[in-house]
Amino acid sequence: MSLIPGKGKLHLSLRQGLYLVLTEPRDGYERLCEWAVKAGLPCVQLRYKGHDEREHLVLAHKLRNITAGTDTLFIVNDRPDIALMSGADGLHLGQDDLPAAEARRLIGPELLLGLSTHNLDQVRAANDAPVDYIGFGPLYATNSKACADPVLGPAAIKVAHAMSRHPIVAIGGLNPERIVQLGNYAHNVAVIRAVCDAPEPLIAMQRMHAAYLALLHDRTK
């Protein structure tokens, strides 16, 4: 895996493109992860919402094994202990999880650390946090969370981009039609249902990943 300089230390690099979040996918975590590797996605995030910690760790090990030695990074949501025990490439935190500074002390400087933000005040606050990227959303209405945060709208990504010192992963109700409205303000576009509920998830992720990379290329000409 490539390493890039970052604020005096080396970090794993999160490539641009489709950021796949897995939460109880219809076709199973392992199969979706295998397809993500086949599609060449930058990363897969495990967002496990069950209560069986042994199952959580076993699942994390399985996804780590699938992504090991590939260009697809493996990121664990919420749990620094699961991230460390499974050998994950990174940890993603929500606003109600451990503070980023404390999590960074736990996971060390090598792992990627992401932080969800749901408004511009949180984006501004994240500028001083020891994170490598921020999630920003929901940009559109989504049913992926039982208690969803207020919808920000696609125009908010431009403001967040101008304000943030970190790369942005856009999230929330994104689909092939909506990602074209994001311009080059998002480093990555995160999806859940647009891929996991698609009739052919592998084809869906291949098309969305390629479409967003093409959009970024066109906007930088």
C-alpha positions in Angstrom: 0.0 0.0 0.0 1.2 3.5 -0.8 2.1 5.9 1.9 1.9 9.6 1.7 3.5 12.3 3.9 1.0 13.9 6.3 1.8 16.5 8.9 5.2 15.2 9.8 4.3 11.5 9.7 3.4 8.8 7.2 -0.2 7.9 6.6 -1.9 5.3 4.6 -3.5 7.0 1.6 -7.2 6.9 0.9 -7.6 6.9 -2.8 -10.4 8.9 -4.5 -13.5 7.1 -5.6 -16.3 5.1 -4.1 -16.3 4.5 -0.3 -18.4 1.4 0.4 -20.1 1.2 3.8 -21.4 -2.3 4.8 -24.3 -2.5 7.1 -26.2 -5.9 7.0 -25.9 -6.2 3.2 -28.4 -8.4 1.5 -25.7 -10.6 -0.2 -23.5 -10.8 2.9 -20.5 -8.9 4.2 -17.9 -11.2 2.7 -19.4 -11.3 -0.8 -19.8 -7.5 -0.9 -16.2 -7.1 0.3 -14.9 -9.5 -2.3 -16.8 -7.6 -5.0 -15.4 -4.3 -3.7 -11.9 -5.7 -4.1 -12.7 -6.9 -7.6 -14.0 -3.4 -8.5 -10.9 -1.8 -7.1 -12.6 0.4 -4.6 -10.5 2.6 -2.3 -12.0 1.1 0.9 -14.6 -0.8 2.6 -16.0 0.2 6.0 -17.5 -2.3 8.3 -20.5 -0.8 10.1 -21.7 -3.6 12.3 -24.8 -2.8 14.3 -25.2 -6.1 16.1 -24.5 -6.8 19.8 -22.4 -9.9 19.6 -18.8 -8.7 20.1 -17.3 -12.1 19.1 -19.3 -12.1 15.9 -18.1 -8.5 15.3 -14.5 -9.5 15.7 -14.8 -12.6 13.6 -16.4 -10.6 10.8 -13.7 -8.0 11.0 -11.0 -10.7 10.6 -12.8 -12.1 7.6 -13.0 -8.7 5.8 -9.4 -8.0 6.8 -8.3 -11.3 5.2 -10.3 -10.5 2.0 -8.7 -7.0 1.6 -5.2 -7.9 2.8 -2.6 -7.4 0.1 -5.0 -5.5 -2.2 -5.5 -1.8 -3.0 -8.8 -1.8 -1.0 -8.4 -0.5 2.5 -10.4 -2.0 5.4 -11.9 0.5 7.9 -13.8 -0.4 11.1 -16.6 1.8 12.3 -16.8 3.0 16.0 -14.5 0.5 17.6 -10.8 1.1 18.0 -10.4 -2.3 19.8 -11.9 -4.2 16.9 -9.8 -2.2 14.4 -6.6 -3.0 16.3 -7.4 -6.7 16.9 -8.4 -7.3 13.3 -5.4 -5.5 11.9 -7.6 -3.0 10.1 -6.2 -0.1 8.0 -8.3 2.5 9.8 -11.0 3.5 12.2 -14.0 5.7 11.6 -15.7 7.6 14.4 -19.1 9.2 14.9 -19.8 12.4 16.9 -20.9 10.3 19.9 -17.9 8.0 19.9 -14.5 8.4 21.6 -12.9 11.9 21.0 -10.6 11.8 18.0 -7.6 12.7 20.1 -8.1 9.8 22.5 -8.8 7.4 19.6 -5.6 8.5 17.9 -3.6 7.8 21.0 -5.1 4.3 21.1 -4.6 3.4 17.5 -1.3 5.1 16.9 -0.1 7.3 14.0 -0.1 4.7 11.3 -3.8 3.9 11.0 -6.2 6.1 9.1 -8.7 8.0 11.3 -12.0 9.4 9.9 -14.7 11.4 11.7 -18.3 11.9 10.7 -19.6 15.5 10.6 -23.2 16.5 10.2 -23.0 20.3 10.0 -20.6 23.1 9.3 -19.8 23.7 13.0 -18.6 20.1 13.2 -16.5 20.5 10.1 -14.8 23.6 11.6 -14.2 21.8 14.8 -12.7 18.8 13.0 -10.0 21.0 11.6 -8.1 20.8 14.9 -8.7 17.0 15.3 -6.0 14.5 14.5 -8.0 12.9 11.7 -7.1 12.1 8.1 -10.5 12.7 6.5 -14.1 13.6 7.5 -17.4 12.3 6.4 -20.0 15.0 5.6 -23.7 14.4 5.4 -26.4 13.4 5.0 -26.6 15.3 1.7 -29.9 13.7 0.9 -32.5 11.9 2.9 -31.4 8.4 3.9 -33.0 5.4 5.7 -29.6 3.9 6.7 -29.9 5.2 10.2 -32.8 4.8 12.6 -32.4 8.5 13.8 -31.0 10.3 10.8 -29.3 13.7 11.1 -30.9 16.7 9.3 -30.4 16.7 5.5 -27.8 19.2 4.4 -28.4 19.3 0.7 -25.8 18.9 -2.1 -24.9 22.6 -2.1 -23.4 22.3 1.4 -20.5 20.2 0.2 -19.0 23.3 -1.5 -19.1 25.3 1.7 -17.6 22.3 3.7 -14.8 21.9 1.1 -13.8 25.6 1.5 -13.8 25.3 5.2 -12.2 21.9 5.8 -8.5 21.2 6.2 -9.2 17.5 5.6 -10.4 15.5 2.5 -14.2 15.0 2.6 -16.1 11.8 2.1 -19.6 12.8 1.1 -22.5 10.6 2.3 -26.2 10.3 2.6 -28.7 9.1 -0.1 -26.1 9.2 -2.9 -26.8 7.4 -6.1 -25.4 7.5 -9.7 -27.6 10.6 -10.6 -26.7 12.5 -7.4 -22.9 12.1 -7.4 -22.6 14.2 -10.5 -23.8 17.2 -8.5 -20.9 17.0 -6.1 -18.3 18.5 -8.5 -14.8 17.9 -7.2 -15.6 19.0 -3.7 -15.6 15.5 -2.3 -12.5 13.3 -2.2 -14.8 10.2 -2.0 -18.5 9.4 -2.2 -19.8 6.9 0.4 -22.7 4.7 -0.5 -24.6 2.0 1.3 -28.0 1.2 -0.3 -27.2 2.3 -3.8 -24.8 -0.6 -4.0 -26.0 -3.1 -1.4 -29.7 -3.0 -2.6 -28.8 -3.0 -6.3 -29.9 -6.0 -8.4 -26.2 -6.5 -9.3 -24.0 -4.9 -6.6 -20.7 -5.6 -8.4 -21.8 -3.8 -11.5 -23.3 -1.0 -9.5 -20.1 -0.3 -7.6 -18.0 -0.6 -10.7 -20.1 2.0 -12.6 -20.4 4.4 -9.7 -16.6 4.2 -8.9 -15.7 4.8 -12.6 -18.3 7.6 -13.0 -17.0 9.5 -10.0 -13.4 9.2 -11.1 -14.4 10.4 -14.6 -16.2 13.3 -13.0 -13.1 14.3 -11.0 -10.9 14.0 -14.0 -13.2 16.2 -16.1 -13.5 18.9 -13.5 -9.7 19.1 -13.1 -9.0 19.6 -16.8 
